Amino acid sequence: MSDGKQWPIGVITSIILIMIACAATVYVALLQPVQQDQDMMQDYHSLDANANDVIVAGIIFNKKYKLSYVGEGVSQQGSTIAYKLTDMNDQAINDAQIDVILSRPIIEEDKQHLERPNVENGVYRFENIKVPHKGRWNILAKISVGDDFRHMNLKSDTTDKAVYEFGFDKPMRNYAANGASTL
């Protein structure tokens, strides 16, 4: 009853079904939105091309200045985001340029750009910052003094007052609500 044509038909049918499944996978993937990570306030391609320059700039900055986060975790009721900047002799630096972006991981819609901090004795303070949603938040900052700059990337959560730092040139640190850091 078999003339040997079932195997080629089965193989060809399987190949066609696999090609349809591949095409469906590509189609569904193209429908999904893609959010680019902006950890160092640059798009992925720029950061990839300049990663060594960003790392070296951070190391040079850390040799000249002391930067610490002295604020608190983000809150829907309002919180303070603050950085303390001094030189190596503990003299306050009041003329730095600080750019801060508050954003949710992966989601671009809730991004807040913080501008014009109150500066007093080297402490750059953004007051009464409210976030619209519960959950995790990124506090991304670029601190520049003249040509020197560094990034400080912090993670916070509305349910936890602790703030965590991550980055190229620093180990992860836990910042308590009073600004004291522990490794």
N, C-alpha and C positions, 0 to 999 in steps of 0.2 A: 504494500500500500504506500510505502514511502519511496519517493524517487530521489531523495537527498537534497531537495530544495528548501526544507524547513530551516536548516542551519544558516544559510546565507540570508534568508528573509529575517530570521531572528536577530542576526548580527546587525543588519542594516537598520532594522526597526529600533534596536537598542541605541545605535549611534544617533539616529534622528531624535529619539527621546532625550538623550543626553545633551544634544545641541539645543533643544527647546528649553531644557532645564537651565542651561548656562545663560541663554538669552533672557529668560525670566528673572534669573538672579541679577544680571546686569541691569535690567529694567527697574526692578525694585530698588536696587542700590542707588540708581540715579534719582529716584523720587525722594530719597531721604535727604534732609538738610544737613549740610556740613558746617560745623562751627570751628573756626580756626582758633587755636590756643594763642593767647597774647601774654604769656608769662613775663616776658621782658619788654613789654610794650612794643613789640615788633612782630611782624608776621613771621611765620615759620621759615620761609625762604631767606629773609633778611637775617634772622637770628642764626640760621644754619651757616650762612656765608660769613657772618661776623662773630661767631661764638667765641673764638679765641680773643678777639679784641675786647669783648664784653667781660670776659673772665679777667684778663690782664688789667683792664680799667678798674674793676672791683678790687683787685689786689693792691693796686697803686693807691686807690682811695682809702682802703683800710690801713695803709701805712701812714697816711697823713691825718686821718680823721677817725673819731669814734662816733659811731652811729648806733642808736638803740631805739627800740620801740617802747614808748612809755604810756601808750594809750590803753584802751580796753577792747574787749571783743565786741563785735557788731551786735546791734540790738534793734528790734522793731520799735522800741520806745525811745531810742536815741542814745548815742554813745559818742565818745571822744576818740578820735584817731590822732595820735601824737607821736612825734619823733624828736629825739634829743640828739643834737649834733654839736660836737666839740672838736677842737684840735687835740693833738697828743699831749698838750700841756693843760688840758681841761679848760681852755678858754672857749667861751661860747661862740659859735658861728651863727650870725644872724642874717647873712646875705646869700644863703643858698637858694637855689631854685628847686622846689619840690613839686613833682607831678604825681598825683595819686589817682588811681582808678580802683573803684570798688565794683566788683563784678561777681556773678555767680559762675561756678565751674560749668563750662560747656554752653551756657545760655547767654546770649548777647543782649537780650531785650532789657535787662535790668541794670545795665552798666551805668555807673555814676562817675563823672569826672569831678574830683574835688579840687577847688581852686582857692587861692588867697587865704592861706592859713594865718592865724594869729601867731606872731613870733615874739617870744620873750625869753631872754637868757638862753638862747640856743634851742629852745623847745618850739617846734612847729606844731600847732594845735588846730585841728579841724573839729569844731564843736557841734553837738547835737545832730550827728549824722544818723539818719533813720534808714533802715532797709525795709523794702516793701513785703518781703516774704521770709518765712522761716527757712532755716537750713544753712548749708555751707556757703561761705563767701570768701572771695580772694581779695586781699588788700595789696595791690601792686603799686610800688612806688619807685620813682627814679629821682635820685638826689644828685644834684650837680652843684659843684663849687668851682667856678671858672671852667676850665677844661676837664677837670676831674669829675667822674660820676660813678655811681654804683646803683644797682637795683636792690630793693629789699622786697621779697615776695613773702607774704604772710597768708596763713589760712585761719579762718575763724568760723564759728558756728553760732547761730542765735541761741542755741540751747546750752552752750558751754562758754564761760567767760575766758577760757584760755585761748591764746593766739599762738600759732605755730609758724616758725620760719623755715623756709626751704630755699635752696638756691645752688648755684654753681660752686661758690667758694666758702660756704658756711655749713657746719653740721646743723641738723635740726635742733631747734631750741624751743622750749616751752616758755612763753611769757605769761606770768601770772597777771591778774587784774591790776596789781599795783606797779607793774613795769619791771619787776625783778625777773631776771632770767636764770634758768637752770638748764643744765645739759641733760 
